[in-house]
């Protein structure tokens, strides 16, 4: 396990990801970032570690919260573009949560696939 205080800062993260990072170490760093509430940082490490299930879970969390930024990050790491219906559902969730900017962005992204 990685101690919370040992999580890399932005520059160290970049160096790790550009270097020869062992997949197991990448997954451990990704999990530690998740535990620390640093989901976006976790995405890059989880992708480098081949942690597909964790990335799919982040997509689900993004959809449940109406979080466009997290959805785009997790989907990009998976090499997928969410379907139009996924964006529409995310827009509804975001709107209900008062996340108007996310709702508008999700609505716009839903029309791209139509």
C-alpha positions in Angstrom: 0.0 0.0 0.0 1.0 3.6 -0.6 0.8 6.0 2.3 -1.4 9.0 1.6 1.6 11.3 2.4 3.6 9.5 -0.2 1.3 10.3 -3.2 3.2 12.0 -6.0 2.7 15.6 -6.8 1.9 16.7 -10.4 5.5 16.7 -11.5 6.4 13.4 -9.9 3.2 11.9 -11.4 4.3 13.0 -14.9 7.8 11.5 -14.4 6.4 8.3 -13.1 4.0 7.9 -16.0 6.6 8.8 -18.6 9.1 6.4 -17.1 9.1 2.7 -16.8 6.3 2.3 -14.2 5.6 -1.3 -13.2 1.8 -2.0 -13.7 1.4 -3.3 -10.1 3.0 -0.1 -8.8 0.8 2.0 -11.1 -2.4 0.2 -9.8 -1.3 0.7 -6.2 -0.7 4.4 -6.8 -4.1 4.6 -8.5 -5.9 2.9 -5.6 -4.1 5.2 -3.1 -5.2 8.3 -5.1 -8.8 7.0 -5.0 -8.5 6.5 -1.2 -7.3 10.1 -1.0 -10.2 11.4 -3.1 -7.9 12.2 -6.0 -9.9 10.5 -8.7 -8.5 12.3 -11.7 -4.9 11.5 -10.6 -6.0 7.9 -10.1 -7.2 7.6 -13.7 -3.8 7.9 -15.3 -2.2 5.4 -12.8 -5.1 3.0 -13.2 -4.8 3.2 -17.0 -1.0 2.6 -16.8 -1.7 -0.4 -14.5 -4.3 -1.9 -16.8 -7.0 -1.6 -14.1 -10.0 -1.7 -16.4 -12.5 -2.7 -13.7 -11.5 0.3 -11.6 -11.9 2.6 -14.6 -15.3 1.2 -15.4 -16.2 1.9 -11.8 -15.1 5.5 -12.1 -17.3 5.8 -15.2 -20.3 4.5 -13.1 -19.5 7.0 -10.3 -19.2 9.8 -12.8 -22.6 9.0 -14.3 -24.2 8.7 -10.8 -22.9 12.1 -9.8 -23.3 13.9 -13.2 -19.6 14.5 -13.4 -18.6 15.2 -17.0 -14.9 15.7 -16.3 -14.5 12.4 -14.6 -16.5 10.6 -17.2 -14.3 12.0 -20.0 -11.1 11.1 -18.1 -12.2 7.5 -17.3 -13.6 7.0 -20.8 -10.5 8.4 -22.4 -8.3 6.1 -20.4 -10.4 3.1 -21.5 -10.2 4.3 -25.1 -14.0 4.6 -25.3 -16.5 7.3 -26.1 -19.6 7.1 -24.0 -22.8 6.5 -26.0 -25.3 9.3 -26.5 -27.7 7.7 -24.0 -25.0 7.7 -21.4 -24.4 11.4 -21.9 -28.2 12.1 -21.8 -28.5 10.2 -18.5 -25.5 12.0 -17.1 -27.0 15.3 -18.1 -30.2 14.5 -16.2 -28.3 13.6 -13.1 -26.1 16.7 -13.3 -29.2 18.9 -13.8 -30.9 17.3 -10.8 -27.8 17.9 -8.7 -27.5 21.6 -9.7 -24.4 21.0 -11.8 -25.7 23.1 -14.7 -22.4 23.4 -16.6 -21.9 19.6 -16.5 -25.5 19.1 -17.6 -25.1 21.5 -20.6 -21.8 19.9 -21.6 -23.3 16.4 -21.3 -26.3 17.4 -23.5 -23.9 18.8 -26.1 -21.8 15.6 -26.0 -25.0 13.5 -26.4 -25.7 15.1 -29.8 -22.2 14.3 -31.1 -23.1 10.6 -31.4 -26.5 11.2 -32.9 
